[in-house]
Amino acid sequence: MEIKVLGTGCAKCKKVEEICKEVVAELGVEATIEKVEDIRAIMGYGVMRTPGIVVDGEVVLSGRLPKKEELRTWLSK
């Protein structure tokens, strides 16, 4: 599984990355987590508000912090 955290480095973006790492560890799934900070790359996903999360090429979140339960659902598919 490939997870991309989209954000320019703000506190919320860093928190999303931290939550992603926690949930991946809790679920015991094999995943790579990449932080994407380039604004053009972020816009390439159609995300205009950060933070954002992309799971296996699909944007699952944009513009807010996820709840851990939401993230578990997205990563369990």
Secondary structure per residue as TSV (DSSP state, phi and psi in degrees):
chain	resnum	aa	ss	phi	psi
A	1	M	-	360.0	141.7
A	2	E	E	-119.0	122.6
A	3	I	E	-117.0	130.8
A	4	K	E	-119.4	127.5
A	5	V	E	-98.9	118.4
A	6	L	E	-98.1	123.3
A	7	G	-	174.5	152.9
A	8	T	S	-87.1	1.4
A	9	G	S	114.9	9.1
A	10	C	-	-71.1	170.6
A	11	A	H	-60.0	-40.3
A	12	K	H	-64.9	-39.8
A	13	C	H	-64.4	-40.7
A	14	K	H	-65.7	-36.8
A	15	K	H	-65.8	-40.1
A	16	V	H	-61.6	-43.0
A	17	E	H	-61.5	-42.6
A	18	E	H	-62.7	-44.2
A	19	I	H	-62.9	-41.7
A	20	C	H	-59.7	-45.5
A	21	K	H	-62.9	-40.9
A	22	E	H	-62.9	-46.7
A	23	V	H	-68.0	-40.1
A	24	V	H	-59.6	-43.9
A	25	A	H	-65.1	-42.3
A	26	E	H	-63.4	-41.6
A	27	L	H	-78.1	-21.7
A	28	G	T	69.5	27.0
A	29	V	-	-88.6	154.5
A	30	E	-	-89.0	119.0
A	31	A	-	-151.6	150.0
A	32	T	E	-106.2	136.9
A	33	I	E	-116.2	121.7
A	34	E	E	-118.4	135.1
A	35	K	E	-94.9	122.5
A	36	V	E	-109.0	114.8
A	37	E	-	-110.5	-12.3
A	38	D	-	-71.5	120.4
A	39	I	H	-61.3	-34.8
A	40	R	H	-67.9	-40.1
A	41	A	H	-65.6	-39.8
A	42	I	H	-62.6	-46.6
A	43	M	H	-65.1	-26.4
A	44	G	H	-62.8	-22.8
A	45	Y	T	-87.9	-0.3
A	46	G	T	81.0	13.1
A	47	V	-	-91.4	121.6
A	48	M	-	-106.9	-16.0
A	49	R	S	-127.9	130.6
A	50	T	S	-104.6	159.9
A	51	P	-	-77.6	162.0
A	52	G	E	-137.2	157.4
A	53	I	E	-132.2	133.0
A	54	V	E	-119.4	125.7
A	55	V	E	-116.7	117.9
A	56	D	T	48.3	45.9
A	57	G	T	85.9	-4.6
A	58	E	E	-109.7	126.2
A	59	V	E	-71.5	121.2
A	60	V	E	-111.0	-12.3
A	61	L	E	-155.1	143.2
A	62	S	E	-153.1	131.0
A	63	G	S	85.5	9.2
A	64	R	S	-160.7	168.2
A	65	L	-	-81.1	137.0
A	66	P	-	-83.1	154.8
A	67	K	-	-83.2	149.3
A	68	K	H	-58.0	-36.9
A	69	E	H	-62.2	-40.1
A	70	E	H	-62.1	-47.0
A	71	L	H	-62.4	-40.8
A	72	R	H	-58.3	-42.7
A	73	T	H	-62.1	-47.0
A	74	W	H	-64.6	-35.6
A	75	L	H	-86.9	-10.7
A	76	S	H	-89.9	-9.1
A	77	K	-	-69.9	360.0
